Amino acid sequence: MNRDEMLKRAGETRSNPWDIVIIGGGATGLGIAVDSASRGYGTLLVEQSDFAKGTSSRSTKLVHGGVRYLQQGNISLVMEALRERGIMRRNAPHLVHDLAFVVPSYAWWESPYYGIGLKVYDLLAGKFGFARSKMLSREEVLERVPTLREDGLRGGTQYHDGQFDDARLAINLARTAIEQGATVVNYVAAVGLTKSGDGMIDGVKCHDVETGGEFHVQAKVVINACGPFLDGVRRLDEPECKPMIRPSQGVHLVFPRSVLPGECAIMVPHTDDGRVLFAIPWHDRTVIGTTDTPIENVTIEPRALDEEIEFILTNASRYLAKAVTRDDALSVFAGIRPLVGDPDDESKGTASVSRDFTIHISDSGLVTIGGGKWTTYRHMAEEAVNKAAEFAELPASPCVTKTLNVHGFHENSERFGELAHFGADAMDIESLIRSDAALGERLHPNLAARAAEVVWATRFEMARTVEDVLSRRTRCLLLDAKAAVEAAPKVAAIMASELKRDKGWIKSQVEALTTLARGYLP
């Protein structure tokens, strides 16, 4: 996965237009690229920043059917998500795994009430189900979650959902798309849409963010998969179009593993705003979230509000034996949900807006897909390609992604220890370390990532900046913002050697990461 090669392929003159050009390199866009290329369509994807730079690297790290959606009565969405959850685990077992959740009960009626609902959850999953839910005694709850508040605890319920590393799955989807024949390139912005004499979209004007160069690509159909930013692309087509996105912000706090030392996660079914709250073990840390705050402006680097941080601290502390504070947190990150709704309807908060997805085709042929969530990315991609292929009258070709292994597929990646999330690639990273012992050194005493992962990310995963490595290739910025800042000079030096950059580049990259990380410090 080499950016120079991808950029050359994207910008070269072609005798025929691309079948499908995708704007947006998050979960949905990358899923579409995999689906389109695996059907044999000529496929190009451009992303203005890094892959999964926005929403797709800032999730709760869960692959789930949505217990809350079951409470809302959205059975069809739950069934679809549970089916896709099973497909994700089957196709990417190195990144998606089973995680047990405990729902603690502090009132006599809670265990039977939630127990019945979770049995329905199990039944809806059918053949794609994980382990079955079960009732727990007070002692069993504390055995699984020893840091829970004991006062008033009566017992609980255990159920199972999926967990994953969102940004790493995004990178592996990019590699999968390329392996299927797609051209996928980051740091290329779509700055305009071109139209034929009959007013139909026939191409995209592209801007190479790194060099400032511009080029034009022809397309039989263009898909807008820009998540929270999709209205900006729609305005390139129709300047006066009514917004589709009703943005909402979700925030997560990251704590040491000691906050949740067992192997189980916690699901709190009721918080002050009606949402559920999760506390989950992830990469030897504890992630707690999330919030649902309607926002006016969509930005590439959203920031947690003080009231959101306090909301999480307050609600989490009600269930923990020892209250958590800002001083305990290692990092805070925020993401924007690309919810599709009527912006004029203020009768309900964004927590009630459907998490389903919508596909819209403009009069000039721009295919826009919005809404949805990580768990259903594959199905969203399938539907988007179906619509786009039909509109562009491409040769009929069936979707094959239900059984297509994601790059790095390995059924026993646990054997690679700290490199397990690299799947089959872990063997090549281990080879790098054997060839140069210095590459086995950790980037920081408080981080698991090693120097070899920086080399790997730069050579084979299109990492172009220190932020790309520390935020999305290794997750260090999310796991410990202060440690990430301290690791930045080492990362920059390694990348400079790989990319043939000078000392000035190193200095500017360290400064940029340091400035960025201020927003991740609680």
Long-range contacts (C-beta under 8 A, 24 or more apart in sequence): 1-174, 1-175, 1-178, 1-184, 1-460, 1-461, 1-462, 2-460, 2-462, 3-185, 3-186, 3-187, 3-462, 3-464, 6-178, 6-183, 6-184, 6-185, 6-462, 7-185, 7-188, 7-208, 9-183, 10-44, 10-46, 10-183, 10-185, 10-188, 10-206, 10-215, 10-217, 11-206, 11-208, 11-213, 11-215, 11-217, 14-218, 16-42, 17-202, 17-203, 17-217, 17-218, 17-219, 17-220, 18-42, 18-43, 18-44, 18-217, 18-218, 18-219, 18-220, 19-43, 19-219, 19-220, 19-221, 19-389, 19-392, 19-394, 20-44, 20-219, 20-220, 20-221, 20-222, 20-223, 20-385, 20-388, 20-389, 20-392, 20-394, 21-45, 21-46, 21-203, 21-204, 21-217, 21-219, 21-221, 21-222, 21-223, 22-46, 22-222, 22-223, 22-225, 23-190, 23-204, 23-222, 23-223, 23-224, 23-225, 23-226, 23-233, 24-224, 24-225, 24-226, 24-227, 24-229, 24-230, 24-233, 25-49, 25-50, 25-51, 25-52, 25-53, 25-170, 25-174, 25-184, 25-186, 26-51, 26-52, 26-53, 26-54, 26-55, 26-56, 26-170, 26-225, 26-226, 26-227, 27-52, 27-55, 27-56, 27-166, 27-169, 27-170, 27-173, 27-374, 27-377, 28-225, 28-227, 28-369, 28-372, 28-377, 28-380, 28-381, 28-384, 29-223, 29-225, 29-226, 30-170, 30-173, 30-174, 30-177, 30-184, 30-377, 31-173, 31-377, 31-378, 31-380, 31-381, 31-401, 32-223, 32-225, 32-369, 32-380, 32-381, 32-384, 32-385, 33-173, 33-174, 33-177, 33-182, 33-184, 34-173, 34-176, 34-177, 34-180, 34-182, 34-381, 34-401, 34-404, 35-378, 35-381, 35-382, 35-384, 35-385, 35-399, 35-401, 36-182, 36-385, 36-388, 37-177, 37-180, 37-181, 37-182, 38-180, 38-399, 38-400, 38-401, 38-404, 39-385, 39-389, 39-397, 39-398, 39-399, 39-400, 40-181, 40-395, 40-397, 41-385, 41-389, 41-394, 41-397, 43-177, 43-181, 43-182, 43-183, 44-182, 44-183, 44-184, 44-217, 44-219, 45-177, 45-182, 45-183, 45-184, 45-185, 46-185, 46-188, 46-189, 46-190, 46-204, 46-206, 47-184, 47-185, 47-186, 47-187, 47-188, 48-187, 48-188, 48-189, 48-190, 48-209, 49-186, 49-187, 49-209, 49-300, 50-186, 50-187, 50-462, 50-463, 50-464, 50-465, 50-467, 50-468, 50-472, 51-167, 51-170, 51-171, 51-174, 51-186, 51-462, 51-472, 52-166, 52-167, 52-170, 52-171, 52-472, 53-300, 53-472, 54-227, 54-228, 54-229, 54-300, 54-335, 54-336, 55-227, 55-228, 55-335, 55-336, 55-337, 55-338, 56-166, 56-167, 56-170, 56-227, 56-374, 57-166, 57-167, 57-170, 57-335, 57-471, 57-472, 58-166, 58-250, 58-252, 58-333, 58-334, 58-335, 58-336, 59-166, 59-335, 59-373, 59-374, 60-250, 60-252, 60-278, 60-280, 60-287, 60-289, 60-290, 61-163, 61-164, 61-165, 61-166, 61-280, 61-282, 61-287, 62-99, 62-161, 62-162, 62-163, 62-164, 62-278, 62-280, 62-375, 63-88, 63-89, 63-96, 63-161, 63-162, 63-163, 63-164, 63-374, 63-375, 64-161, 64-162, 64-375, 65-121, 65-124, 65-125, 65-161, 65-375, 66-355, 66-373, 66-375, 67-117, 67-118, 67-121, 67-159, 67-161, 67-267, 67-269, 67-276, 68-275, 68-276, 69-355, 70-117, 70-120, 70-121, 70-124, 71-117, 71-269, 72-352, 74-354, 74-356, 75-124, 77-354, 77-355, 77-356, 78-121, 78-124, 79-124, 80-376, 80-379, 81-373, 81-375, 81-376, 82-121, 82-124, 82-125, 82-126, 82-128, 82-129, 83-125, 83-126, 83-128, 84-375, 84-376, 84-377, 84-378, 84-379, 85-125, 85-128, 85-130, 85-161, 85-162, 85-375, 86-125, 86-127, 86-128, 86-129, 86-130, 87-128, 87-378, 87-402, 88-162, 88-164, 88-375, 88-378, 89-130, 89-162, 90-403, 91-401, 91-403, 91-404, 91-405, 91-406, 91-409, 92-164, 92-169, 92-172, 92-405, 92-406, 92-408, 92-409, 92-423, 93-409, 93-410, 93-411, 93-413, 94-408, 94-409, 94-410, 94-413, 94-420, 94-421, 94-422, 94-423, 94-424, 95-164, 95-165, 95-168, 95-169, 95-172, 95-406, 95-408, 95-421, 95-423, 96-162, 96-163, 96-164, 96-169, 97-162, 97-163, 97-164, 98-130, 98-131, 98-160, 98-161, 98-162, 98-163, 99-160, 99-161, 99-162, 99-163, 99-264, 99-265, 99-280, 99-281, 100-131, 100-144, 100-158, 100-159, 100-160, 100-263, 100-264, 100-265, 101-158, 101-159, 101-160, 101-161, 101-264, 101-265, 101-266, 101-267, 101-278, 102-136, 102-141, 102-144, 102-145, 102-156, 102-157, 102-158, 102-264, 102-265, 102-266, 102-267, 103-156, 103-157, 103-158, 103-159, 103-266, 103-267, 103-268, 103-269, 104-141, 104-145, 104-148, 104-153, 104-155, 104-156, 104-266, 104-268, 104-319, 105-153, 105-154, 105-155, 105-156, 105-157, 106-152, 106-153, 106-154, 107-154, 108-154, 110-154, 111-135, 111-136, 111-154, 111-155, 111-156, 111-157, 114-157, 114-269, 115-157, 118-157, 118-159, 121-159, 122-159, 130-160, 130-161, 130-162, 131-160, 132-160, 133-157, 133-158, 133-159, 133-160, 134-158, 143-262, 144-262, 144-263, 144-264, 145-260, 145-262, 145-264, 145-266, 146-261, 146-262, 147-258, 147-259, 147-260, 147-261, 147-320, 147-321, 147-322, 148-266, 148-319, 148-320, 148-321, 149-318, 149-319, 149-320, 149-321, 150-321, 158-264, 159-267, 162-375, 163-265, 163-280, 163-282, 164-374, 165-283, 165-421, 165-475, 166-374, 167-471, 167-472, 167-473, 167-475, 168-421, 168-422, 168-472, 168-473, 168-475, 169-374, 169-406, 170-472, 171-461, 171-472, 171-473, 172-406, 172-407, 172-408, 172-423, 173-406, 173-407, 174-461, 174-462, 175-407, 175-408, 175-460, 175-461, 176-404, 176-406, 176-407, 179-407, 185-462, 186-462, 186-464, 187-464, 190-233, 190-236, 191-236, 192-236, 193-222, 193-233, 193-236, 193-237, 193-366, 195-364, 199-363, 199-364, 200-364, 200-365, 201-237, 201-364, 201-365, 201-366, 210-464, 220-392, 220-394, 221-365, 221-367, 221-388, 221-389, 221-391, 221-392, 221-394, 222-365, 222-366, 222-367, 223-367, 223-368, 223-369, 223-384, 223-388, 224-366, 224-367, 224-368, 224-369, 225-369, 225-384, 227-336, 227-338, 227-370, 228-298, 228-336, 228-337, 228-338, 229-298, 230-338, 230-368, 230-369, 230-370, 233-366, 233-368, 234-362, 234-366, 234-368, 237-362, 237-364, 237-366, 238-362, 238-363, 238-364, 241-362, 242-343, 243-343, 244-340, 244-358, 244-360, 244-368, 244-370, 245-298, 245-338, 245-339, 245-340, 245-370, 246-294, 246-339, 246-340, 246-341, 246-342, 246-343, 246-350, 246-353, 247-294, 247-295, 247-298, 247-336, 247-337, 247-338, 247-339, 247-350, 248-292, 248-293, 248-294, 248-295, 248-336, 248-337, 248-339, 248-350, 248-351, 248-353, 249-291, 249-292, 249-293, 249-294, 249-295, 249-302, 249-305, 249-308, 249-334, 249-335, 249-336, 249-337, 250-289, 250-290, 250-291, 250-292, 250-293, 250-334, 250-335, 250-336, 250-337, 251-289, 251-290, 251-291, 251-293, 251-304, 251-305, 251-308, 251-309, 251-312, 251-332, 251-333, 251-334, 252-287, 252-288, 252-289, 252-290, 252-312, 252-332, 252-333, 252-334, 253-287, 253-288, 253-289, 253-309, 253-312, 253-313, 253-324, 253-329, 253-331, 253-332, 253-522, 254-285, 254-286, 254-287, 254-288, 254-329, 254-330, 254-331, 254-332, 254-333, 254-478, 254-479, 254-480, 255-285, 255-286, 255-287, 255-288, 255-324, 255-328, 255-329, 255-330, 256-285, 256-286, 256-328, 256-330, 257-281, 257-284, 257-285, 257-286, 258-286, 259-286, 259-288, 259-320, 259-324, 259-328, 260-286, 266-319, 268-315, 268-316, 268-319, 271-311, 271-315, 272-311, 272-314, 272-315, 273-311, 273-349, 273-351, 274-351, 275-351, 277-312, 277-315, 277-316, 279-316, 279-319, 283-448, 283-475, 283-479, 284-448, 284-479, 285-330, 285-479, 285-480, 288-312, 288-316, 288-324, 292-337, 292-349, 292-350, 292-351, 293-350, 294-349, 294-350, 295-336, 298-336, 299-336, 301-516, 301-519, 302-334, 302-335, 302-336, 303-334, 303-519, 304-332, 304-333, 304-334, 304-519, 308-334, 309-522, 326-522, 329-522, 330-479, 330-480, 330-481, 330-482, 330-483, 330-522, 331-477, 331-478, 331-479, 331-480, 331-481, 331-520, 331-521, 331-522, 332-481, 332-520, 332-521, 332-522, 333-478, 333-520, 338-370, 338-371, 338-372, 339-371, 340-370, 340-371, 357-383, 359-383, 359-384, 359-387, 361-387, 361-391, 365-391, 367-391, 378-402, 418-448, 422-456, 425-456, 425-460, 428-456, 429-453, 429-456, 432-456, 443-474, 443-476, 443-487, 443-490, 443-491, 444-476, 444-480, 444-483, 444-484, 444-486, 444-487, 445-483, 446-480, 446-483, 447-474, 447-476, 447-479, 447-480, 447-483, 447-484, 447-487, 449-474, 449-475, 449-476, 449-487, 451-490, 451-494, 454-491, 454-494, 454-495, 455-494, 455-498, 458-494, 458-495, 458-498, 458-499, 459-498, 463-495, 464-499, 465-495, 465-509, 465-512, 465-513, 466-491, 466-492, 466-495, 466-509, 466-510, 466-512, 466-513, 467-512, 467-513, 467-516, 469-495, 470-513, 477-513, 477-516, 477-517, 477-520, 478-520, 481-517, 481-520, 481-521, 482-517, 482-521, 484-513, 484-517, 484-520, 485-513, 485-514, 485-517, 488-513, 488-514
